[in-house]
């Protein structure tokens, strides 16, 4: 019995919203995603505060998250919804 389905593993990456680094400890990734940064995350972004007529920007932190996703695909040479075609 030859395997006719060769699922592709896809890695979907995303970053959480930029917040003050001191508040980023508790930031969670969306459901289904795994946090791959720890502590306060990565200080690679800026967040904004509006104060009266001014908008101030501050350095902030965010977390990086990944989700593994299996995409069903037929092995080479096979096709169709059940991968039985040749």
N, C-alpha and C positions, 0 to 999 in steps of 0.2 A: 504494500500500500504506500504509494508515493505521496508525500505531503504536497498538496496542491495550493494550500494557502500559506503565504509568507507575510505575516503581519509586519508592518513597519512600526518601529517604536519612534514616536515623536516626542521631543522635549519642548514643552511650551513654557516660556519664561515670562515673568512680569515683575514689576516693581511696585511696592506699596507707595502710598501718597507721602509726599515730603512733609515732615513735621519736625519740631525742635528735637534735637538728638536726645535730650534728657527724657522726652516723652515716648521715644521710639522703642524702649525695652519691651513694652506690652503690645506693640503692634502685631497683629496676626495676619497671616496670608489668607486670601479668600479660601472658602471651602474647597478641598480637593488639592490645594497647592501645598508644597512643603517649603518651609523657610530654609534657605541655604546660607543666610548670613546670621550672625548672632550678636548678642549684646545690643548696642545701640544701632547696629546696622552700618550702612556705608554713607559717609558724609559727602555725597556727590550731587547735592541738589540745593535749591533755595526755596524757601516758603515765604509767603507774603502776609503782611498785617496791614490792614487799613486803619489809619489813625486820623480821624477828622478828614482833612482834605488830602492827606498824603498816603501813599502806599509805600511801606518800607519792606525791603527784602532782606532776609537773614539766611545764613548757611544752615542747612538742616540735614537730616538723615532719612534714609529709607531702607527697607529690606528688599532683598531679591528672593523671589519665589519661583519654584519650578513645579511642573505637573507632567507626569509621564502619561502618554496617550497612545493607545495601540490603534493603529489604523489598519483595518483589514485590507489585505491586498493579495492578489493571486501571485504564485510563483511565476517566474519567467516561462513563457510558452503556454500558460493557461489563462483562461479568461472566463467571463460570465459570472453571474451572481453566486454560483456554487463552485467556481473555479474548475469546472469539469471540461470546459471547451479546450480544444487543442489547436 
